[in-house]
Amino acid sequence: MNVRGAICLVTGASSGIGRATAVELAKAGATLALVSRKRAALDETLSMLKQHAPSSTVHPCDVSDAGAVEAMTRSVLDAHGRVDVLVANAGTGHYRPLVEMTTDEIRDMVTTNVLGQMYCAHAVLPHMMKRGSGHLVFLSSTNGRIPPPLQSVYNATKFAAVGFGETLLYEVEPFGIGVTIVYPGAIDTAFFEPAEFTSMRTPKKVPADRMGKAIVRGIQRGSYDVTLPRSLRIPAVIRAIAPPLIRRGIRRYAAGSLPRPGA
């Protein structure tokens, strides 16, 4: 779909991939409804894209709260009259063994990464279906195809994004609504800044603006799959054909980080 003139609701727009995608959508001619828990950071994003999309608005919201999502959606519809594109990007993650995580941390990842996407899609879809047009973008991860160690809950939430988006595709296609699932690799964002990620082996990180550009291209082309770097599609294919081979590779790759008895 052509995003010029479109109303695009982007969650997690206060930083990282969400902010970069919002800026690129604005440059392409869209008007943004920016959503995040952090009002001050949302205002920073708004200032970055205001010259391209002067009618854009900010809507502070915790997407893990169903009632807050409903209220936020009403606020966006009041401000703009419709939502043409949903970019369900808000997410959080940790890099520790499951047994070292608190139940609050587990709950926060699941409610934000999984329920947040579901609540947002549930809120905007009736309006898209009534108009017979729209596009849904769900942020997964390359971890949603090949799950590395020490991110068990995060990986599970990214697999959930794939299952949710792919299933929803069949339900919404008859109404003229498209679905894109995004599989970012290591993107240069604040996601990796917490101390727990210092022991994580990562390849060279891709700039967030490149990911934002790729997402906008995917929306414009109606792509189902947006993977960056594109080379990460190859191990996903290998895993489908020869999963033990990929598991052996992951064990070797993460050998220095894996917990050991008595350590």
RAFEN-V491317 format. One record per run of one state. SS is the DSSP state (H for helix, E for strand, L for the rest). FROM is the first residue (numbers start at 1). LEN is the number of residues. If there is no record, write none. Layout:
SS,FROM,LEN + SS,FROM,LEN
//
This chain:
L,1,6 + E,7,5 + L,12,4 + H,16,12 + L,28,3 + E,31,6 + L,37,2 + H,39,11 + L,50,7 + E,57,4 + L,61,5 + H,66,15 + L,81,4 + E,85,4 + L,89,9 + H,98,3 + L,101,2 + H,103,29 + L,132,2 + E,134,6 + L,140,2 + H,142,3 + L,145,7 + H,152,24 + L,176,1 + E,177,8 + L,185,2 + E,187,2 + L,189,1 + H,190,3 + L,193,2 + H,195,3 + L,198,8 + E,206,2 + H,208,14 + L,222,3 + E,225,4 + L,229,3 + H,232,10 + L,242,1 + H,243,11 + L,254,10
//
